């Protein structure tokens, strides 16, 4: 069976790696892919906005199924176009993808589902934002309604910060139509968790719990990023896990069913744990990056078979191993504001199949490897326990040669502290 993976990041390299190990997948195409995916299959150039050309490519190659990694093609309805032409796809419909494509749509969905979430008000001007803020206390959370490349959330410590953020959205229009409306949301302070499930819109299969580290620097300092590292499985109290299932996951799936969502994909629920109570921060309609990089190594079942079944709306029981995984992201100098590109990279050789490097923003030129974006590499290690995994990851990470790279050395420390208490 042939598979097409849409995307170019570390998430897509992780998916391609798992598909390359599947007994059900014989050929892998990635569009556009990166230097890592090119080692495991064929990178192809497709105009993802030209759905007809993508459909024709899939038909010509007799594609078994398509896996859509990023949110943009999903929000733009690529899954719908593929399904309309009889091509199996992992990913929700354009309508269902509004759970990520519109913060306002998602908040309304949460209210209908009855899941706990922060109070929020829809705003569309500087004036309406400042007026609504009188009912909140700092810090203020302002979220652009549409997709903004992960930069649409403003954490404002003062009213002056909030006014500046609202000015960027509604006056400077830095996100265009995506920022015409926004949510002013009550701040929730606690611990963030990533809960991912596979779903056909009727039922779900939970995946191992993961924890992302959003801040650029150690001790959760510096600017927010797309994610600087992850650990899985994150161990939390059983009663908290059950609260998440009962109060958030099951009502969300039930609401999908009630609204007859066409899904067959991944629902990523971003959670904030306040005390012992879980709240829903956001929905994403695809695998997280870098959560995927630590979840897939924990799956004992054939990932190719799992995804092919999912593309048909079939949820199979997933067998997990007892290992622990860690991902350390290597970002370019200047990330996240202005990442420096075209930096030469030298990777170490590794013979350990449970300690390896996944590519994200990489490219090759004249046989050499270079950076091509912000988050460049993912160092992955898998071991019997979390501390061993972290040790292996740090050792491999120390051997990478890449000028100006930024990375954290405290990924997973929260989990270690929790296990020790």
PERAVEN-V950197 format. One record per pair of residues at least 24 apart in sequence whose C-alpha atoms are under 10 Angstrom apart, sorted by sequence separation. I is the first residue (numbers start at 1). J is the second residue. If there is no record, write none. Layout:
# PERAVEN-V950197
i | j
I | J
I | J
This chain:
# PERAVEN-V950197
i | j
1 | 25
2 | 26
3 | 27
4 | 28
5 | 29
6 | 30
7 | 31
8 | 32
9 | 33
10 | 34
12 | 36
13 | 37
16 | 40
17 | 41
48 | 72
49 | 73
54 | 78
58 | 82
63 | 87
64 | 88
65 | 89
66 | 90
67 | 91
68 | 92
73 | 97
74 | 98
75 | 99
138 | 162
141 | 165
142 | 166
151 | 175
208 | 232
209 | 233
210 | 234
211 | 235
296 | 320
297 | 321
298 | 322
299 | 323
344 | 368
345 | 369
346 | 370
355 | 379
356 | 380
357 | 381
1 | 26
2 | 27
3 | 28
4 | 29
5 | 30
6 | 31
7 | 32
8 | 33
9 | 34
12 | 37
13 | 38
16 | 41
48 | 73
51 | 76
62 | 87
63 | 88
64 | 89
65 | 90
66 | 91
72 | 97
75 | 100
76 | 101
134 | 159
144 | 169
208 | 233
209 | 234
210 | 235
244 | 269
295 | 320
298 | 323
344 | 369
345 | 370
355 | 380
356 | 381
387 | 412
1 | 27
2 | 28
3 | 29
4 | 30
5 | 31
6 | 32
7 | 33
8 | 34
10 | 36
13 | 39
51 | 77
52 | 78
55 | 81
56 | 82
59 | 85
63 | 89
71 | 97
74 | 100
75 | 101
133 | 159
143 | 169
144 | 170
148 | 174
149 | 175
152 | 178
207 | 233
208 | 234
209 | 235
297 | 323
298 | 324
343 | 369
344 | 370
345 | 371
354 | 380
355 | 381
356 | 382
376 | 402
386 | 412
387 | 413
1 | 28
2 | 29
3 | 30
4 | 31
5 | 32
6 | 33
7 | 34
8 | 35
9 | 36
10 | 37
13 | 40
49 | 76
51 | 78
54 | 81
55 | 82
58 | 85
59 | 86
71 | 98
74 | 101
75 | 102
142 | 169
148 | 175
152 | 179
208 | 235
209 | 236
244 | 271
297 | 324
298 | 325
342 | 369
343 | 370
344 | 371
354 | 381
355 | 382
386 | 413
5 | 33
8 | 36
9 | 37
48 | 76
49 | 77
50 | 78
51 | 79
54 | 82
55 | 83
59 | 87
72 | 100
147 | 175
148 | 176
297 | 325
329 | 357
342 | 370
343 | 371
344 | 372
353 | 381
354 | 382
355 | 383
377 | 405
387 | 415
8 | 37
29 | 58
49 | 78
51 | 80
52 | 81
55 | 84
56 | 85
58 | 87
71 | 100
72 | 101
130 | 159
133 | 162
146 | 175
148 | 177
153 | 182
244 | 273
295 | 324
296 | 325
297 | 326
325 | 354
326 | 355
327 | 356
328 | 357
329 | 358
330 | 359
331 | 360
332 | 361
341 | 370
342 | 371
343 | 372
352 | 381
353 | 382
354 | 383
376 | 405
378 | 407
386 | 415
387 | 416
48 | 78
51 | 81
52 | 82
55 | 85
58 | 88
71 | 101
130 | 160
133 | 163
145 | 175
146 | 176
147 | 177
148 | 178
152 | 182
153 | 183
154 | 184
155 | 185
247 | 277
248 | 278
294 | 324
295 | 325
325 | 355
327 | 357
329 | 359
330 | 360
331 | 361
341 | 371
342 | 372
343 | 373
347 | 377
352 | 382
375 | 405
376 | 406
377 | 407
386 | 416
51 | 82
55 | 86
144 | 175
146 | 177
147 | 178
148 | 179
153 | 184
156 | 187
247 | 278
248 | 279
249 | 280
252 | 283
294 | 325
295 | 326
327 | 358
329 | 360
340 | 371
341 | 372
342 | 373
345 | 376
371 | 402
374 | 405
375 | 406
5 | 37
29 | 61
55 | 87
130 | 162
145 | 177
146 | 178
147 | 179
155 | 187
209 | 241
247 | 279
248 | 280
293 | 325
294 | 326
339 | 371
340 | 372
341 | 373
345 | 377
370 | 402
374 | 406
375 | 407
52 | 85
129 | 162
130 | 163
144 | 177
145 | 178
146 | 179
240 | 273
243 | 276
244 | 277
245 | 278
247 | 280
293 | 326
294 | 327
339 | 372
340 | 373
341 | 374
27 | 61
29 | 63
129 | 163
144 | 178
145 | 179
146 | 180
243 | 277
244 | 278
293 | 327
339 | 373
340 | 374
355 | 389
8 | 43
28 | 63
144 | 179
145 | 180
146 | 181
243 | 278
244 | 279
291 | 326
292 | 327
293 | 328
338 | 373
339 | 374
341 | 376
354 | 389
27 | 63
30 | 66
126 | 162
127 | 163
129 | 165
130 | 166
143 | 179
144 | 180
145 | 181
146 | 182
194 | 230
240 | 276
244 | 280
290 | 326
291 | 327
338 | 374
339 | 375
356 | 392
357 | 393
4 | 41
27 | 64
29 | 66
30 | 67
31 | 68
126 | 163
129 | 166
144 | 181
145 | 182
239 | 276
240 | 277
241 | 278
290 | 327
336 | 373
337 | 374
339 | 376
355 | 392
356 | 393
3 | 41
4 | 42
5 | 43
6 | 44
26 | 64
28 | 66
125 | 163
126 | 164
128 | 166
129 | 167
143 | 181
144 | 182
145 | 183
194 | 232
240 | 278
290 | 328
335 | 373
336 | 374
354 | 392
355 | 393
4 | 43
25 | 64
104 | 143
106 | 145
126 | 165
127 | 166
143 | 182
144 | 183
206 | 245
237 | 276
290 | 329
332 | 371
335 | 374
336 | 375
354 | 393
357 | 396
4 | 44
6 | 46
24 | 64
25 | 65
103 | 143
104 | 144
105 | 145
126 | 166
127 | 167
142 | 182
143 | 183
144 | 184
194 | 234
331 | 371
332 | 372
333 | 373
334 | 374
335 | 375
352 | 392
355 | 395
356 | 396
357 | 397
7 | 48
102 | 143
103 | 144
104 | 145
105 | 146
125 | 166
126 | 167
142 | 183
143 | 184
193 | 234
332 | 373
333 | 374
355 | 396
356 | 397
6 | 48
102 | 144
103 | 145
104 | 146
124 | 166
125 | 167
126 | 168
141 | 183
142 | 184
143 | 185
265 | 307
331 | 373
332 | 374
333 | 375
355 | 397
102 | 145
103 | 146
123 | 166
126 | 169
127 | 170
141 | 184
142 | 185
193 | 236
206 | 249
264 | 307
331 | 374
332 | 375
357 | 400
101 | 145
102 | 146
103 | 147
125 | 169
126 | 170
140 | 184
141 | 185
142 | 186
266 | 310
330 | 374
331 | 375
332 | 376
100 | 145
101 | 146
102 | 147
124 | 169
125 | 170
126 | 171
140 | 185
141 | 186
142 | 187
204 | 249
264 | 309
265 | 310
330 | 375
331 | 376
332 | 377
100 | 146
101 | 147
124 | 170
125 | 171
139 | 185
140 | 186
141 | 187
195 | 241
204 | 250
264 | 310
265 | 311
329 | 375
330 | 376
331 | 377
350 | 396
100 | 147
101 | 148
123 | 170
139 | 186
140 | 187
141 | 188
203 | 250
263 | 310
264 | 311
329 | 376
330 | 377
331 | 378
349 | 396
98 | 146
136 | 184
138 | 186
139 | 187
140 | 188
202 | 250
263 | 311
264 | 312
265 | 313
329 | 377
330 | 378
348 | 396
98 | 147
136 | 185
137 | 186
138 | 187
139 | 188
195 | 244
204 | 253
264 | 313
328 | 377
329 | 378
330 | 379
347 | 396
348 | 397
136 | 186
137 | 187
139 | 189
195 | 245
203 | 253
263 | 313
264 | 314
327 | 377
328 | 378
329 | 379
347 | 397
348 | 398
349 | 399
16 | 67
133 | 184
135 | 186
136 | 187
201 | 252
202 | 253
203 | 254
262 | 313
264 | 315
327 | 378
328 | 379
329 | 380
348 | 399
349 | 400
15 | 67
132 | 184
133 | 185
197 | 249
201 | 253
202 | 254
326 | 378
327 | 379
328 | 380
347 | 399
348 | 400
4 | 57
129 | 182
132 | 185
133 | 186
196 | 249
200 | 253
201 | 254
202 | 255
203 | 256
326 | 379
327 | 380
328 | 381
346 | 399
347 | 400
348 | 401
4 | 58
15 | 69
129 | 183
130 | 184
195 | 249
199 | 253
201 | 255
202 | 256
203 | 257
326 | 380
327 | 381
346 | 400
347 | 401
3 | 58
12 | 67
124 | 179
125 | 180
129 | 184
201 | 256
202 | 257
325 | 380
326 | 381
327 | 382
345 | 400
346 | 401
347 | 402
2 | 58
12 | 68
124 | 180
125 | 181
128 | 184
197 | 253
200 | 256
201 | 257
202 | 258
325 | 381
326 | 382
345 | 401
346 | 402
4 | 61
12 | 69
123 | 180
124 | 181
125 | 182
199 | 256
200 | 257
201 | 258
297 | 354
324 | 381
325 | 382
326 | 383
344 | 401
345 | 402
346 | 403
3 | 61
11 | 69
12 | 70
123 | 181
124 | 182
201 | 259
202 | 260
212 | 270
324 | 382
325 | 383
344 | 402
345 | 403
2 | 61
3 | 62
4 | 63
11 | 70
122 | 181
123 | 182
124 | 183
201 | 260
202 | 261
207 | 266
211 | 270
230 | 289
231 | 290
232 | 291
323 | 382
324 | 383
325 | 384
343 | 402
344 | 403
2 | 62
3 | 63
4 | 64
5 | 65
6 | 66
7 | 67
9 | 69
122 | 182
123 | 183
124 | 184
201 | 261
202 | 262
204 | 264
206 | 266
229 | 289
230 | 290
231 | 291
232 | 292
323 | 383
324 | 384
325 | 385
326 | 386
343 | 403
345 | 405
1 | 62
2 | 63
3 | 64
4 | 65
5 | 66
6 | 67
7 | 68
8 | 69
9 | 70
121 | 182
122 | 183
123 | 184
200 | 261
201 | 262
202 | 263
204 | 265
205 | 266
206 | 267
207 | 268
227 | 288
228 | 289
229 | 290
230 | 291
232 | 293
233 | 294
322 | 383
323 | 384
324 | 385
325 | 386
326 | 387
343 | 404
1 | 63
2 | 64
3 | 65
4 | 66
5 | 67
6 | 68
7 | 69
8 | 70
120 | 182
121 | 183
122 | 184
200 | 262
201 | 263
202 | 264
204 | 266
226 | 288
227 | 289
228 | 290
229 | 291
230 | 292
231 | 293
232 | 294
233 | 295
322 | 384
323 | 385
324 | 386
325 | 387
326 | 388
327 | 389
328 | 390
343 | 405
1 | 64
2 | 65
3 | 66
4 | 67
5 | 68
6 | 69
7 | 70
120 | 183
121 | 184
122 | 185
200 | 263
201 | 264
204 | 267
226 | 289
227 | 290
230 | 293
231 | 294
232 | 295
321 | 384
322 | 385
323 | 386
324 | 387
325 | 388
326 | 389
327 | 390
1 | 65
2 | 66
3 | 67
4 | 68
5 | 69
6 | 70
7 | 71
119 | 183
120 | 184
121 | 185
199 | 263
200 | 264
201 | 265
226 | 290
227 | 291
229 | 293
230 | 294
231 | 295
232 | 296
324 | 388
325 | 389
326 | 390
340 | 404
119 | 184
120 | 185
121 | 186
198 | 263
199 | 264
200 | 265
201 | 266
229 | 294
230 | 295
232 | 297
233 | 298
293 | 358
324 | 389
325 | 390
326 | 391
328 | 393
340 | 405
7 | 73
118 | 184
119 | 185
120 | 186
198 | 264
199 | 265
200 | 266
201 | 267
232 | 298
323 | 389
324 | 390
326 | 392
327 | 393
328 | 394
339 | 405
6 | 73
118 | 185
119 | 186
120 | 187
198 | 265
199 | 266
200 | 267
326 | 393
327 | 394
330 | 397
117 | 185
118 | 186
119 | 187
197 | 265
198 | 266
199 | 267
325 | 393
326 | 394
329 | 397
117 | 186
118 | 187
119 | 188
155 | 224
197 | 266
198 | 267
328 | 397
333 | 402
118 | 188
154 | 224
196 | 266
197 | 267
198 | 268
330 | 400
332 | 402
333 | 403
334 | 404
335 | 405
117 | 188
153 | 224
196 | 267
197 | 268
289 | 360
331 | 402
332 | 403
333 | 404
334 | 405
335 | 406
75 | 147
195 | 267
196 | 268
197 | 269
330 | 402
332 | 404
333 | 405
334 | 406
151 | 224
195 | 268
196 | 269
331 | 404
332 | 405
333 | 406
150 | 224
151 | 225
194 | 268
195 | 269
196 | 270
330 | 404
331 | 405
332 | 406
72 | 147
150 | 225
151 | 226
194 | 269
195 | 270
330 | 405
331 | 406
332 | 407
71 | 147
102 | 178
107 | 183
150 | 226
193 | 269
194 | 270
195 | 271
212 | 288
329 | 405
330 | 406
331 | 407
72 | 149
101 | 178
104 | 181
149 | 226
193 | 270
194 | 271
212 | 289
213 | 290
329 | 406
330 | 407
331 | 408
71 | 149
103 | 181
104 | 182
192 | 270
193 | 271
194 | 272
210 | 288
212 | 290
329 | 407
330 | 408
102 | 181
103 | 182
104 | 183
192 | 271
193 | 272
211 | 290
212 | 291
328 | 407
329 | 408
102 | 182
103 | 183
191 | 271
192 | 272
193 | 273
210 | 290
211 | 291
328 | 408
329 | 409
190 | 271
191 | 272
192 | 273
210 | 291
328 | 409
190 | 272
191 | 273
192 | 274
209 | 291
210 | 292
328 | 410
329 | 411
189 | 272
190 | 273
191 | 274
208 | 291
211 | 294
297 | 380
328 | 411
5 | 89
188 | 272
189 | 273
190 | 274
191 | 275
210 | 294
297 | 381
298 | 382
327 | 411
328 | 412
3 | 88
4 | 89
5 | 90
188 | 273
189 | 274
190 | 275
193 | 278
209 | 294
210 | 295
293 | 378
297 | 382
326 | 411
327 | 412
3 | 89
188 | 274
189 | 275
190 | 276
192 | 278
208 | 294
209 | 295
293 | 379
294 | 380
326 | 412
190 | 277
191 | 278
192 | 279
193 | 280
196 | 283
208 | 295
293 | 380
294 | 381
325 | 412
190 | 278
192 | 280
193 | 281
195 | 283
196 | 284
198 | 286
207 | 295
208 | 296
290 | 378
293 | 381
294 | 382
190 | 279
192 | 281
196 | 285
197 | 286
198 | 287
207 | 296
233 | 322
196 | 286
197 | 287
208 | 298
233 | 323
234 | 324
188 | 279
196 | 287
207 | 298
208 | 299
232 | 323
233 | 324
234 | 325
196 | 288
207 | 299
232 | 324
233 | 325
188 | 281
195 | 288
231 | 324
232 | 325
233 | 326
194 | 288
231 | 325
232 | 326
196 | 291
230 | 325
231 | 326
232 | 327
185 | 281
195 | 291
196 | 292
230 | 326
231 | 327
194 | 291
229 | 326
230 | 327
231 | 328
229 | 327
230 | 328
196 | 295
228 | 327
229 | 328
230 | 329
228 | 328
229 | 329
227 | 328
228 | 329
229 | 330
227 | 329
228 | 330
228 | 331
227 | 331
96 | 201
225 | 331
92 | 199
90 | 198
91 | 199
92 | 200
198 | 306
91 | 200
92 | 201
198 | 307
90 | 200
200 | 310
203 | 313
204 | 314
205 | 315
225 | 335
226 | 336
199 | 310
200 | 311
202 | 313
203 | 314
204 | 315
205 | 316
206 | 317
207 | 318
225 | 336
198 | 310
200 | 312
201 | 313
203 | 315
204 | 316
205 | 317
206 | 318
208 | 320
223 | 335
224 | 336
225 | 337
200 | 313
205 | 318
207 | 320
216 | 329
223 | 336
199 | 313
200 | 314
223 | 337
198 | 313
199 | 314
200 | 315
210 | 325
211 | 326
212 | 327
213 | 328
216 | 331
198 | 314
199 | 315
210 | 326
213 | 329
198 | 315
198 | 316
216 | 335
216 | 336
116 | 244
115 | 244
115 | 246
116 | 247
117 | 248
115 | 247
116 | 248
114 | 247
115 | 248
113 | 247
114 | 248
115 | 249
113 | 248
115 | 250
113 | 249
115 | 251
113 | 250
114 | 251
115 | 252
110 | 248
113 | 251
114 | 252
112 | 251
113 | 252
112 | 252
113 | 253
110 | 251
113 | 254
114 | 255
110 | 252
113 | 255
109 | 252
112 | 255
113 | 256
110 | 255
113 | 258
109 | 255
109 | 256
228 | 375
226 | 374
227 | 375
225 | 374
226 | 375
229 | 378
231 | 380
109 | 259
225 | 375
228 | 378
229 | 379
230 | 380
231 | 381
232 | 382
229 | 380
233 | 385
234 | 386
233 | 386
117 | 271
118 | 272
232 | 386
116 | 271
117 | 272
231 | 386
231 | 389
231 | 390
96 | 256
116 | 277
117 | 278
118 | 279
116 | 278
117 | 279
118 | 280
96 | 259
115 | 278
116 | 279
117 | 280
118 | 281
96 | 260
97 | 261
115 | 279
116 | 280
117 | 281
96 | 261
97 | 262
115 | 280
116 | 281
117 | 282
95 | 261
96 | 262
97 | 263
94 | 261
95 | 262
96 | 263
100 | 267
93 | 261
94 | 262
95 | 263
99 | 267
100 | 268
92 | 261
93 | 262
94 | 263
92 | 262
93 | 263
97 | 267
110 | 280
91 | 262
92 | 263
93 | 264
110 | 281
91 | 263
92 | 264
93 | 265
110 | 282
90 | 263
91 | 264
92 | 265
107 | 280
110 | 283
89 | 263
90 | 264
91 | 265
92 | 266
107 | 281
89 | 264
90 | 265
91 | 266
92 | 267
106 | 281
107 | 282
88 | 264
89 | 265
90 | 266
91 | 267
106 | 282
107 | 283
106 | 283
106 | 284
228 | 406
229 | 407
234 | 412
103 | 282
228 | 407
229 | 408
236 | 415
103 | 283
228 | 408
229 | 409
231 | 411
232 | 412
234 | 414
235 | 415
102 | 283
229 | 410
230 | 411
231 | 412
234 | 415
235 | 416
80 | 262
100 | 282
101 | 283
229 | 411
230 | 412
231 | 413
233 | 415
234 | 416
236 | 418
79 | 262
99 | 282
100 | 283
101 | 284
228 | 411
229 | 412
231 | 414
232 | 415
235 | 418
236 | 419
79 | 263
99 | 283
100 | 284
101 | 285
231 | 415
234 | 418
235 | 419
79 | 264
98 | 283
99 | 284
100 | 285
151 | 336
234 | 419
97 | 283
98 | 284
99 | 285
100 | 286
97 | 284
98 | 285
97 | 285
220 | 408
96 | 285
97 | 286
217 | 406
218 | 407
219 | 408
216 | 406
217 | 407
218 | 408
219 | 409
220 | 410
216 | 407
217 | 408
218 | 409
219 | 410
220 | 411
93 | 285
216 | 408
217 | 409
218 | 410
219 | 411
92 | 285
215 | 408
217 | 410
218 | 411
91 | 285
92 | 286
219 | 413
91 | 286
213 | 408
219 | 414
90 | 286
91 | 287
68 | 265
69 | 266
213 | 410
67 | 265
213 | 411
212 | 411
213 | 412
211 | 411
212 | 412
211 | 412
211 | 414
211 | 415
75 | 285
74 | 285
74 | 286
71 | 284
70 | 284
71 | 285
70 | 285
71 | 286
69 | 285
70 | 286
71 | 287
69 | 286
70 | 287
90 | 307
68 | 286
69 | 287
70 | 288
89 | 307
90 | 308
67 | 286
68 | 287
69 | 288
70 | 289
89 | 308
90 | 309
91 | 310
92 | 311
69 | 289
88 | 308
90 | 310
91 | 311
88 | 309
89 | 310
90 | 311
88 | 310
89 | 311
90 | 312
88 | 311
89 | 312
90 | 313
191 | 414
87 | 311
88 | 312
89 | 313
87 | 312
88 | 313
83 | 311
65 | 304
67 | 307
66 | 307
67 | 308
65 | 307
66 | 308
65 | 308
64 | 308
65 | 309
67 | 311
65 | 310
66 | 311
65 | 311
64 | 311
65 | 312
15 | 287
12 | 287
14 | 289
11 | 287
14 | 290
11 | 288
12 | 289
15 | 292
25 | 302
11 | 289
14 | 292
15 | 293
18 | 296
24 | 302
25 | 303
26 | 304
10 | 289
11 | 290
13 | 292
14 | 293
17 | 296
18 | 297
22 | 301
23 | 302
24 | 303
25 | 304
9 | 289
10 | 290
11 | 291
12 | 292
13 | 293
14 | 294
17 | 297
22 | 302
23 | 303
24 | 304
25 | 305
9 | 290
10 | 291
11 | 292
12 | 293
14 | 295
15 | 296
18 | 299
21 | 302
22 | 303
23 | 304
24 | 305
10 | 292
11 | 293
14 | 296
21 | 303
22 | 304
23 | 305
24 | 306
10 | 293
11 | 294
14 | 297
19 | 302
20 | 303
21 | 304
22 | 305
25 | 308
18 | 302
19 | 303
20 | 304
22 | 306
24 | 308
11 | 296
18 | 303
19 | 304
17 | 303
18 | 304
19 | 305
16 | 303
15 | 303
16 | 304
19 | 307
15 | 304
3 | 304
1 | 304
3 | 307
3 | 308
1 | 308
10 | 329
36 | 357
37 | 358
36 | 358
37 | 359
35 | 358
36 | 359
37 | 360
34 | 358
35 | 359
36 | 360
34 | 359
35 | 360
36 | 361
38 | 363
33 | 359
34 | 360
35 | 361
36 | 362
38 | 364
33 | 360
34 | 361
35 | 362
36 | 363
33 | 361
34 | 362
35 | 363
36 | 364
33 | 362
34 | 363
35 | 364
33 | 363
34 | 364
35 | 365
35 | 369
35 | 370
35 | 371
34 | 372
17 | 358
36 | 377
14 | 357
13 | 357
14 | 358
13 | 358
14 | 359
12 | 358
13 | 359
14 | 360
10 | 357
11 | 358
12 | 359
13 | 360
10 | 358
11 | 359
12 | 360
9 | 358
10 | 359
11 | 360
9 | 359
10 | 360
8 | 359
9 | 360
10 | 361
8 | 360
9 | 361
10 | 362
7 | 360
8 | 361
9 | 362
8 | 362
9 | 373
14 | 378
10 | 375
13 | 378
9 | 375
10 | 376
14 | 380
9 | 376
10 | 377
11 | 378
9 | 377
10 | 378
9 | 378
10 | 379
